[in-house]
Amino acid sequence: MQTGIFTKVFSRPSLAQVLDAVVEHGFHVVQFNWSCAGLDDMPDAIEPALIDLVREMFEARQISMAAVSGTYNMIDPNLQARRDGLRRLRVLAETAPRLGTSLITLCTGTRDPHDMWRWHPDNASEAAWDELVAEMREAVKIAEACGVSLGVEPEGSNVMADAHKARRLLDELGSPNLKIIMDGANLFQDGDFSHQQKRMDAAFALLHKDIVMAHAKDLVSDGKGGIVWRAAGQGSLDYRHYLKLLAQYAFAGPLVLHGLEESQVEACKAMLVKMSDV
């Protein structure tokens, strides 16, 4: 297992400087976002010359691209926004292999019309689930045609809110091109930190065969039934058990830090090393 980081953690005027910062902090694997190269997160088009330049910059620094971010609201109440998202997903899927990656990360979406990371009561409806499955079928067709995989993660604010729904989605789609990104913190967005080990154990038992990437962030209760995100190791997540499960199931993919400031990077890295050695 190799520790990586989101490129967006490093705010720099150019991609070259972002990648230099990645290396300076001791990372050689990243989750890439096109905004770091001056484009939108999900561009309408990407010039072939820019794709080649990005790959050359990665290769020159011996950085591997674990995934490229392709998140859009897959059940957005605005149907045109969904169509635009699917069209831009195709752009990412067609260009990902040329970049040197075969994984695109997604967001399973929310009925909230303004924030795709905010819970909406209609997310729990069968209608929302059916729309997610229909949208995901189209996304999987694109992935299969382009030879890439799509990575989704249980996310309490989204339709695929927990590990059981993640298992359901995998089983209903039945595609080897649909994979899981495991984020231990996302399993506790209800603010209930009791029985942490039991909940993580159940999630890994359901999903371990399909996990291709893991995320590392943290969270604390806001005291009002909600949560507040924190950098890895600075919240309530039992990181020792989370890392133990990744090792137990022989996870060999990248563990990618996100949800942190650049000033927190070294402490978070040190925590992961310390906990992994226990």
C-alpha positions as CSV (number, residue, x, y, z in Angstrom):
1,M,0.0,0.0,0.0
2,Q,1.4,3.4,-1.0
3,T,0.3,6.7,0.5
4,G,-0.8,9.3,-2.0
5,I,-2.5,12.7,-2.0
6,F,-5.1,14.8,-3.9
7,T,-3.3,17.3,-6.2
8,K,-5.8,20.0,-5.1
9,V,-4.2,20.0,-1.7
10,F,-1.3,22.0,-3.2
11,S,-2.4,25.5,-4.4
12,R,0.1,26.6,-7.0
13,P,0.0,28.8,-10.2
14,S,0.9,25.9,-12.5
15,L,0.7,22.2,-12.7
16,A,4.5,21.9,-12.7
17,Q,4.6,23.6,-9.4
18,V,1.8,21.4,-8.0
19,L,3.7,18.3,-9.0
20,D,7.0,19.7,-7.6
21,A,5.2,20.2,-4.2
22,V,3.9,16.6,-4.4
23,V,7.4,15.3,-4.7
24,E,8.8,17.7,-2.1
25,H,6.4,16.2,0.4
26,G,7.5,12.7,-0.5
27,F,4.6,11.5,-2.6
28,H,4.7,9.6,-5.9
29,V,1.1,8.8,-6.4
30,V,-1.9,11.2,-6.7
31,Q,-5.5,11.6,-7.4
32,F,-5.5,14.2,-10.2
33,N,-8.0,17.0,-10.8
34,W,-7.9,18.9,-14.1
35,S,-8.4,22.2,-12.3
36,C,-4.7,21.9,-11.3
37,A,-3.9,22.2,-15.0
38,G,-6.0,25.3,-15.5
39,L,-9.2,23.6,-16.8
40,D,-12.5,22.9,-15.2
41,D,-12.8,19.9,-12.9
42,M,-14.7,18.2,-15.7
43,P,-13.7,19.9,-18.9
44,D,-15.8,20.0,-22.1
45,A,-12.7,19.1,-24.1
46,I,-9.1,18.5,-23.5
47,E,-6.5,19.2,-26.2
48,P,-4.3,16.2,-27.1
49,A,-1.2,18.3,-26.7
50,L,-2.1,19.2,-23.1
51,I,-2.8,15.5,-22.3
52,D,0.7,14.6,-23.6
53,L,2.3,17.5,-21.7
54,V,0.6,16.4,-18.4
55,R,1.8,12.8,-18.8
56,E,5.3,14.0,-19.6
57,M,5.3,16.1,-16.4
58,F,4.2,13.1,-14.3
59,E,6.7,10.8,-15.9
60,A,9.6,13.3,-15.4
61,R,8.9,13.3,-11.6
62,Q,8.1,9.6,-11.4
63,I,4.5,10.3,-10.2
64,S,1.8,7.9,-10.9
65,M,-1.8,9.0,-11.4
66,A,-4.0,6.6,-9.4
67,A,-7.2,8.3,-10.6
68,V,-8.7,11.4,-12.1
69,S,-11.6,13.1,-10.4
70,G,-14.8,13.1,-12.4
71,T,-17.5,13.9,-9.8
72,Y,-20.8,15.3,-10.8
73,N,-24.3,15.0,-9.3
74,M,-25.6,11.8,-10.9
75,I,-29.2,12.4,-9.7
76,D,-29.2,16.2,-10.0
77,P,-32.8,17.4,-10.2
78,N,-31.6,19.5,-13.2
79,L,-31.7,16.9,-16.1
80,Q,-29.5,19.1,-18.3
81,A,-26.8,19.2,-15.6
82,R,-26.9,15.4,-15.6
83,R,-26.6,15.2,-19.3
84,D,-23.7,17.6,-19.2
85,G,-22.0,15.6,-16.5
86,L,-22.3,12.4,-18.5
87,R,-20.9,14.1,-21.6
88,R,-18.0,15.4,-19.7
89,L,-17.4,12.0,-18.1
90,R,-17.0,10.6,-21.6
91,V,-14.2,13.2,-22.2
92,L,-12.4,12.1,-19.1
93,A,-12.9,8.4,-19.9
94,E,-11.6,8.8,-23.5
95,T,-8.5,10.7,-22.3
96,A,-7.7,8.8,-19.1
97,P,-5.6,6.0,-20.7
98,R,-3.5,8.5,-22.5
99,L,-2.8,10.2,-19.2
100,G,-1.7,6.9,-17.7
101,T,-4.6,6.1,-15.5
102,S,-7.6,3.7,-15.7
103,L,-9.7,5.0,-12.8
104,I,-12.2,7.9,-12.6
105,T,-13.8,8.8,-9.3
106,L,-17.5,9.6,-9.2
107,C,-20.2,11.0,-6.8
108,T,-23.4,9.0,-6.6
109,G,-25.4,12.2,-6.1
110,T,-28.1,13.9,-4.0
111,R,-31.4,15.5,-4.7
112,D,-30.1,18.7,-3.2
113,P,-30.1,21.1,-6.2
114,H,-27.2,23.3,-4.9
115,D,-24.6,21.0,-3.2
116,M,-23.8,17.5,-4.3
117,W,-22.3,16.7,-0.9
118,R,-25.4,17.6,1.1
119,W,-28.0,15.1,2.2
120,H,-31.6,15.5,1.0
121,P,-34.5,13.4,2.4
122,D,-35.5,12.2,-1.1
123,N,-32.1,10.5,-1.4
124,A,-33.6,7.5,0.5
125,S,-36.5,7.0,-2.0
126,E,-36.6,4.2,-4.5
127,A,-37.2,6.8,-7.2
128,A,-33.8,8.3,-6.5
129,W,-32.2,4.9,-6.4
130,D,-33.7,3.9,-9.7
131,E,-32.4,7.2,-11.3
132,L,-28.9,6.5,-9.9
133,V,-28.9,3.0,-11.4
134,A,-30.1,4.3,-14.8
135,E,-27.4,7.1,-14.8
136,M,-24.8,4.7,-13.6
137,R,-25.6,2.2,-16.4
138,E,-24.9,4.9,-18.9
139,A,-21.7,5.8,-17.1
140,V,-20.6,2.2,-17.0
141,K,-21.2,1.8,-20.8
142,I,-18.8,4.7,-21.3
143,A,-16.2,3.2,-19.0
144,E,-16.4,-0.2,-20.7
145,A,-16.1,1.3,-24.1
146,C,-13.0,3.3,-23.1
147,G,-11.3,0.6,-21.0
148,V,-11.5,2.4,-17.7
149,S,-13.1,1.8,-14.3
150,L,-15.4,4.0,-12.3
151,G,-14.8,4.4,-8.5
152,V,-17.6,5.2,-6.1
153,E,-17.6,5.4,-2.4
154,P,-20.2,5.0,0.3
155,E,-21.1,8.6,1.2
156,G,-23.6,9.4,3.9
157,S,-24.8,12.6,2.1
158,N,-25.4,10.8,-1.2
159,V,-27.8,8.1,-2.5
160,M,-25.3,5.4,-2.0
161,A,-25.2,6.3,1.6
162,D,-23.6,3.2,3.2
163,A,-21.8,0.0,2.5
164,H,-25.0,-2.0,2.1
165,K,-26.2,0.3,-0.7
166,A,-22.7,0.2,-2.3
167,R,-23.0,-3.6,-2.4
168,R,-26.5,-3.3,-3.8
169,L,-25.2,-1.0,-6.6
170,L,-22.4,-3.3,-7.5
171,D,-24.7,-6.3,-7.7
172,E,-27.4,-4.5,-9.7
173,L,-24.9,-3.2,-12.2
174,G,-22.8,-6.4,-12.4
175,S,-20.0,-4.7,-14.2
176,P,-16.3,-5.3,-13.6
177,N,-15.7,-1.7,-14.5
178,L,-17.5,-0.4,-11.4
179,K,-15.3,-0.4,-8.3
180,I,-15.2,0.9,-4.7
181,I,-13.2,3.7,-3.1
182,M,-13.1,3.1,0.6
183,D,-13.1,6.1,3.0
184,G,-13.4,5.1,6.6
185,A,-14.6,8.5,7.6
186,N,-17.5,8.3,5.2
187,L,-18.9,5.4,7.1
188,F,-19.8,7.6,10.1
189,Q,-21.5,10.7,8.6
190,D,-24.4,10.1,10.9
191,G,-22.2,11.3,13.8
192,D,-22.5,7.9,15.6
193,F,-18.9,6.8,16.5
194,S,-20.0,3.9,18.8
195,H,-19.1,0.4,17.6
196,Q,-16.7,1.8,15.1
197,Q,-14.8,-1.4,14.6
198,K,-18.0,-3.4,14.1
199,R,-19.2,-1.0,11.4
200,M,-15.9,-0.9,9.6
201,D,-15.6,-4.7,9.8
202,A,-19.1,-5.0,8.2
203,A,-18.2,-2.6,5.4
204,F,-15.0,-4.3,4.5
205,A,-16.6,-7.7,4.6
206,L,-19.2,-6.5,2.0
207,L,-16.9,-4.6,-0.3
208,H,-13.2,-5.7,0.1
209,K,-13.1,-7.6,-3.2
210,D,-14.0,-4.4,-5.1
211,I,-11.9,-1.8,-3.4
212,V,-9.3,-0.3,-5.7
213,M,-8.4,2.9,-3.8
214,A,-8.7,4.1,-0.2
215,H,-9.1,7.7,1.1
216,A,-7.8,9.1,4.3
217,K,-9.5,11.9,6.1
218,D,-11.2,12.3,9.5
219,L,-14.3,13.7,11.2
220,V,-15.7,14.8,14.6
221,S,-19.2,15.3,15.8
222,D,-20.5,18.9,15.6
223,G,-22.6,18.3,18.8
224,K,-25.9,18.7,16.8
225,G,-26.2,15.4,15.2
226,G,-23.9,16.3,12.3
227,I,-20.2,16.0,11.6
228,V,-17.3,18.3,10.8
229,W,-14.4,17.1,8.6
230,R,-10.9,17.0,9.9
231,A,-7.5,16.0,8.5
232,A,-6.6,12.3,8.9
233,G,-5.7,11.5,12.5
234,Q,-7.2,14.7,13.9
235,G,-10.7,13.4,14.5
236,S,-12.7,10.5,16.0
237,L,-11.9,7.8,13.4
238,D,-10.2,4.7,14.7
239,Y,-7.3,4.8,12.2
240,R,-5.5,1.9,13.7
241,H,-8.4,-0.4,12.9
242,Y,-9.0,1.2,9.5
243,L,-5.4,0.5,8.5
244,K,-5.5,-2.9,10.0
245,L,-8.5,-3.8,7.8
246,L,-6.8,-2.6,4.7
247,A,-3.8,-4.8,5.6
248,Q,-6.0,-7.8,6.6
249,Y,-7.7,-7.8,3.2
250,A,-4.3,-7.4,1.4
251,F,-5.3,-4.0,-0.1
252,A,-2.5,-3.1,-2.5
253,G,-3.8,0.1,-4.0
254,P,-3.1,3.7,-3.0
255,L,-4.3,5.3,0.3
256,V,-4.9,8.9,-0.7
257,L,-4.9,11.8,1.7
258,H,-7.5,14.6,1.2
259,G,-9.6,17.0,3.2
260,L,-6.5,18.7,4.7
261,E,-4.4,21.8,4.4
262,E,-0.8,21.7,3.0
263,S,0.4,22.7,6.5
264,Q,-1.1,19.4,7.9
265,V,0.4,17.1,5.3
266,E,3.5,16.0,7.2
267,A,1.7,15.3,10.4
268,C,-0.9,13.2,8.6
269,K,1.7,11.2,6.7
270,A,3.5,10.5,10.0
271,M,0.3,9.3,11.6
272,L,-0.4,6.9,8.8
273,V,3.2,5.5,9.1
274,K,2.9,5.1,12.9
275,M,-0.5,3.5,12.8
276,S,0.5,1.1,10.0
277,D,3.5,-0.1,12.1
278,V,1.4,-0.9,15.2
